[in-house]
């Protein structure tokens, strides 16, 4: 009896909490709201995550000691007097690191060609000065029995390419970078450097990011990043990014950006969730700096299959135009400065959630939502004008926010239902239209008259003769 008396106050408090939480509306994505608020993560302190995010240590090149021995002196450096060099990894007498050895013979801006007929190059490429590494195309007349593109694959637990601090102008072209057991090493690591991946494929299995850049500038053009990791596929921490015609596939986060001062852009790029089950993670996560943060422009891009298509932290400044967000639970979550125009947002719960900060939402199409197209919290500022919400029910039965106009779902353009080009694994780069051509064809949403209920049917009188 004493034990029961002791538990009665706790039971009453729990019952009161349940009753008070029943009639109120819940936030569309509790995980994003907790992440948006700057508070101690007591749940994480009690039960820390099993796989915390990890960042590689900064690499600083020392004396030249890799490669096969060339002299008895340990501090011997080869002369850098070559403008062009070629590496064929099929030769056994080139030492364990033929690519890194050849790079030491190149002048700044020199070109190193890797032959595709030479098999897979097993090493970690160390770069400490500006160079261009280009893969040779598969020959037409002497391709061999199993032709493959030039490939670099390091040993287990090692990165594919490491770029030293402050190196400007490193280009990786027409190569395949593969690591099946990356462990806690990223495939491409760079610190305060300028690195460009052009027509390059990165296949990564590990616990870090497939491409990691701390500071500097990261350029991706016509490339494919396929990451099987619980970390983000691409991490740019305090860097300026330029992604064009690129496909990024991930499992937890597609792109994790902390923008440095300057103009960054993501154009005609697909950020796709691999899993076929319930959506999870964030497609594009944009973090803002307390001072001097940069501006990100997203245009003609596609973000599909995530829990949150895009998440803006405080201080982030993002301009999204003519892009598509499809099969996400919540299209966009913003605590920063968001400008969303001329885009199509398909979300299963809420189209756009504005937790705080400022937002401009104009000339967009919202479809497949179940709760509300736009959710603006108290205290947030949102300029909403000329947006269309495609609704399965009768438009006159629901109250619509100013600047939001209802359309029946059958009026949704057919191009927004076609997602066949987003999941094709056989494309070498991003070829599908995000929403640039589609928006030009469909036209801009405009103001519509308020929906009116249907007129009641006319009653026929008694005894009327036809």
N, C-alpha and C positions, 0 to 999 in steps of 0.2 A: 504494500500500500504506500509506503514511503517513497519507493522508487517511482511509482505511478504519479504521485504528487509532484515529484521533482521534474518529471518530463512534461507535465501539463503546460507550463508557460512556454516552453520551446515549441510544443505542438501548436499552440495558439499563435505564436509569432509566425511560424511557417504557413499556417492557414491564411493569416492576414496578408502575407506577402503574395500568395497565389491569387487571392481575390483581388488585390490591388493591381496586379499585373495582367489580369484577364482582359478587361475591356480596352486597354490602351493599345496603340499601334506599336509594333516592334520594328526596329531598324532592319532594313532589307538584308544587310550583311554584317552580323555582329563582329566577325573576325576583322573586317576592314575598319570598323569603327574603333575597336580597341587599339588597332595599330595606328589609327589616325590621332588618337589622343596621346599626349605625352604624359604617361603615368607609369609608375613601376609595374612591371609584369610579375605580379605575385605568383600567378600560376606557373610561369616559367622558372621562378626561383624554387618553388616547391617541387615541381616535376620538370626538370630541364629537358629540352629536346634531345633525342638520341643522336641526331646528326646535325650539330651546329655548323653554321656556315664558316668556312675557313678560307683564308687568303694566303697566297704564297709569299714567301720571304723575298725581299728585294735582292736581286742578283747583281753582283758587282764583279766584273771580269778582273782576273788577276794576271799573272804572267802566263805566257803561252806554254802550256804543259800538256795539252791534249794532242791526240794524233800519234803516229808512230815516231820513234826517236829519229832525229835528223842530225844531232850533234851531241858531243859530250857535255856541252854547256847547257845548264838547266834554264837559263834565262834567254835562250836563243829565240829570235823572232825571224820569221821568213820575210823577205823583202816584199813590200806591197807595190808592185810595179806592173801588174796585169790589169787590163780593162775587161777582159772576157776570159772565163774559164768554164770547163765542162767536167762533170762528174758522172761516172758510170759505176753504179754500186755493184755491178756484177763481178768486178775485178776484186780478187781476194787480197792483192798485195798493196791496197791503198790505205791500210790501217783501219782502226775501229771507228774513226770519225773523219771520213773523207770530205764531207761537206764543210765542216768547221775548218778543216785544214785548208781547203781551197779558198774559203772566204778570207783567210789571212794573207793570201797573195793578191787580193783585189784592191785597187784604189777606191777611194770614196766614190760612190755612184757606179761601181763596176757591176757587171752582170755575170751571174753564175747559172749555167744551164744544167739541169738534171735530166739524164736520158731515161726515157720511159722503158726501154728494153733492158735496163739494168736491174730489174727486180725492185724490191723494197729496200730503201735505205734505213738501216736500223741504227739510229743515233739521235741524240738531242742536239739540235743546231744552235750554236751559240753565236750571237751577232753583237759586235761591239762597234760597228761603224756603218755608215749608210751604204746599202747594197740592194741589188735586185736579184731575187732568186726565182727563176722561171722554170717550169716543167716543160720538157719537150713533148710535143704532140705525138700520138701514136702513129708510127709510119705506115704508109699504105702498102708498100711493096715488100717490106721486110719486118712485118709486125710480130712474127713468131706464132707459136700455136695458141698462146693465151695472152693476147695483147691487153695491157693495162696502162692507165695513166701513171705518170711519175708520182711515187708515193713515198712519204716519210712517216715511219712508224717507230717511235722510241721503245726502249725496254720498259717493262712493267714499273709503274710508279714514277716515271720520268716524263717531263714535258716534251712536246714536239719541238717548239721553238722558244728560245729565251732571248729577249732584246734588252740590252743593258740600259742603264739610266742615261737619259739625255740624248740618245741616238735619234737623229732626224732623217726621215726619208728611207725607211725600210719597206720594200715592196715584195709581197709574196704572190706570184702569179701562176695560174694554171697548174696547181698542185693539189694533191690529196693528202691531208694530214689525218692520221688514224692512230688512236690509242684505245685499246680494248680494256686495259687495266690501269687507268690513270692514277687511281688512289687520290691523294691530296695534291696532285699537281695538275694545273691547267694545261691544255694542249698548247695554247699560245699565251705567253706571259710577256708583259712590257711595262716599263716604269718611266714615266715622263718622256716617252718617246713618241715618234710619229710612225705609225704602222698602218699599212694598207694591205688588205686581202682582196685580190682581184681574180674572179673566176676560180675560186678556191673552195674546196669541200673539206669540212672539218667533221669527222665522225669521232665522237667522244663518249667513253664509258668511264665514270669515275665519281668522285665526291666533291670536286671543285667545279669551277666554271670552265666551259670549253674555251672561251676566249676571255682573258682578263687583262685589263689595261688600267693602270693607276696613273692618272695625270696624262698630259700629252694629248695626242689626237689619235683616234681610231677610225679607219675608213674601211667599209665593206661594200664591194661592188660586184654584182652578179655572182654572189657566193651562196653557199649552203652551209648552215651551221646546224648539225643534228646532234643534240646533247641528251644523253641518258644519265641524268644526275638529279639529286634533290636540290642542288644549288641552281642559280640562274644559268641559262645557256650562255649569255654574254653579260659581262660585268664591266662597266666603265665608271670607275671611281674618280671623280674630279677630272674628267676628260671631256674634250669636245668630240662629238661623234658625227659621222656622215655615212648613213646606210642608204644605199640605192639598189633596187632590183636584187633583193636578197631575201632568202627564205630561212627563217629561224624556227626550229622545232624544239620544244622542251617539255618537261614533265612537271616542274614545280613553278618556275618563273622563266619567262622568255628573255626579257631584257631588264637589267637592273642598272639604272642610270643615276649618277650624281653629277649634275652638269657643272662644268667649269665655266667661267665667264667667256662669252662668245656665242656664236650662232651654231646650233646643232640641228640636224635634220634627219628624219626618217621618211623616205619617199619610195613609193611602189615596193613596199616590203611586207612580207607576210610573217606574222608571229602566231604560230599554230600550236595548240595543245595536242600532244600525241595520244593521250589516253582516250579510250572509247567509252569509259564509264562516266560517272558524275564528274562535272568540271571541278578543278581545284587550282589553287595558285593564282598568280597574277601574270597577265600577258606582258605589259610594259609597266614597270615600277619606276617612277620619277621622284627622286629625292631632291629637295632644295637646300642650298647652303644658306647660312644665316646672313652672309653678306657676299655680294658679288656673284650671285647665281646666274647661270646662262639661260638663254631662251631656246626651247625645243619646238621645232615645226614638224608636224606629222601630216603627210599628204598622200592621198591615193594609196593607202595601206590597208591591210586586212588583219584584224586581231580576232581569232576565233577559238572557242572551246574552253575558255578559262572561267574561273569563279568570278574574278574581276578582270574585265578586259584591260583597263588602264587604271592605275592608282596614282594620284598626285599627292605627295606629302606637302607639308607646310613649306612655303617659299618656292615651290616649283612653278614655273611659268611655261605653259604649253599651249600651242595653237594647233588645233586639229581641224583639217578641212578635207572634204571629199574622200572620206575614208569609211570603212565598214567594220562594224563590231557585230559578230554573229555567234550564236550558240553560247553566249556567256550568261552566267547567272545575273550579274550586274554589269551593265555596259561600262560605265566610267564612275569612279569614286574620286572626289576632289576635295582637298583641303587647301589648295593653293589658288593660283590664278589660271583659270581655264577659259579658252575661247574655242567653242565647238560650232562649226558652221558647215552647212551643205554636206552632211554625212548621213549615213544610215545606221541606226543602232537597233540591233536585235538582241533582246535580253529576256530571260525567262522570268525574272522577278521585277527589277526596276531598271529603267533605261539609264538614267543619270542620277547619281546621288551627290548633292552638294552639301557636305558636312560643315564647311566653313570657307572663308575666303570669298573670292569673287568669281563669277562665271558669266559668260555671254553665250547663249544658246539660241541660234537663229538658223532658219531654213534647213531643218533636219527632218528625217523620217524615223519614227519609232514604231517597231512592230514586235510581235511575239511576247510582249510584256504581259504580266499577270496582275501586278499590283498598281503601278502608276508609271507613266513615262518619265516624269521628272519629280524628284523629291528634294525639296530645299528645306534645310533645317533653319530654325529660328536663329537670327543673327547673321546668317549668310546672305550675300548679295548676289542676285541672279537677274540678268536681263534676258527674258524669254520672249521671242517674237517669231511669228510665222513658222511654226512647227506643225507637222501633221502626225497624229497618232492613229494608227490603224487598229480598229476595235472590232471584236467579234460580235458584240451585242449591239443594241440600238443606241445610237449616239445621244439621243435626247434623254435617256434614262440616267445619265451620269453628268456630274458637274466637272467642267474642264477649266484648267487654270488659264489666266490671261496669256495670250500668245500661243495657245495650244488649240488646234482645230482637229476635229474628229473626221476620220474617213473609215468606211467599211473595209474589212480585211480583204475582200475580194478585189479592191481597187489597188492593192499593193503591186508595184511593177514586177513583172515576171523575172527581170534580171536579178532582183534581190532574193529570189528563191533558188537560183542556180548557184550551187556551191561546188560544182564538179571540178573546177580548176584549183580548188584550195587544198585538196587532199591527195593530189596525184603525186606519188613518190618518185616518178620517173622524170620529172622536170629537173634539169640541171640548174635552173635559176628561176626567179619569179617572173612569170610571163603574163599572169592573169591581171585584168584590170581591177584596181581596188574599188573606186567608185567615181573616177574622173570622167570617163566616157559615159558611164551609166547615169551620172547626174546631169551631164549635158543633154542626154537623150530624154530623161524623165522630166526635166524642168524643175524650177524652184517652187517649193511650197508657198502658198499665198493665203491671205485671209479668206475665210469662208463664212457665209451667213450662219447664224446659230441654227442647230438642228431643231426641227419642229416635230412633235408627235404626229403620227398618222391621223387623218380625219376619221371620226367614227362612221361606221357604215350607216347608210340611209335605210330607215325602217320602211317597209312596205305596208300600205294601209290595208284594212280588211275589206274584202269584197271588191277589190280592184280587178277590173277586167282588162285584159290586154287586147 
